[in-house]
């Protein structure tokens, strides 16, 4: 009886194996045929596939929209109301908001008080709203407010990031680094005619300023006395862009592309063209006490991961790789609490 059962079980297993191999052969042939067909018909299905993908995305957005809160958007840890009109009681500094806000003037408002409320210069409000004088506002009027002191520029045909920066005496790198500016092509920073571009700290040419531009720099974390002087300047050049809420580093520019040295001794964590690619060829050094330094946009490196380096040791050369508009060094000091202003640490 038991032997008959084993014979039956063996026959059943052989049958299943035969069926499985047959099915596997059919699937393999189908896969090969499909691949062969797509290869010879490549390019013909690009549009249908893209339309299908967009359709799926639209369905997902519509389906999930009841669960998304659109009235509040979080940028950089600061919750800001950027859709609709900002009421008079909303006095939080909006440096971390995205894009352009609207503010409705109330009784008692002045251009100066509004500028102070939003942390921008008087001229920033003046230029974006085409104000003729400091008294050219009235209750109920809606004002556009930029997220940073500077100019709002409407791109014209033939203009580039470089030509726009030159008009407003600004850094092209600051335009590229500003997180809410977009480009048709992120590699060459191509612009669309008619798009609005924020020029951080830009100044209108040939105008008399109402006041000195207000540069809203985050307060640098003051290092302990024992840490002062431990960081040295990593290269030579001029500071082309300072430390801002959207650019937690300093840029040191020099067209001569000098060498870059370790600002402080430590161990190299990474060296080369790694993620994120915005830094291009870069180096990160761990200083062993929670502090790290980053050196971005290099043209070459002279160290390798795991290598120990001394303060002042040559680690690479300044360049313009990654998301860069010219030869400069992007230098960060990172702490366990986040990036700090290097100017508070360098000697």
Secondary structure, DSSP 8 states (H G I E B T S, - for coil): -HHHHHHHHHHHHHHHHHHHHHHHHHHHHHHHHHHHHHHHTTTTTHHHHHHHHHHHHHHHHHHHGGGS--S-EEETTEEE--SSEE-TT--S--TT--S-EEEE--TT--HHHHHHHHT--HHHHHHHTT-SSTT---TT-EEEE-SSSEEEEE--TT--HHHHHHHTT--HHHHHHSTT---SBTTTTB--TT-EEEEET---TT---SS-------------GGGTTSB--SS-SEEEE---SS--SEEEE-TT--EEE-SS-EEEEEEEE-SSGGG-EEEEEE-SSS-EEEEEEEEEES--TT-EE-TT-EEEEEB--SS-SSSEEEEEEEETTEEE-GGGTB-
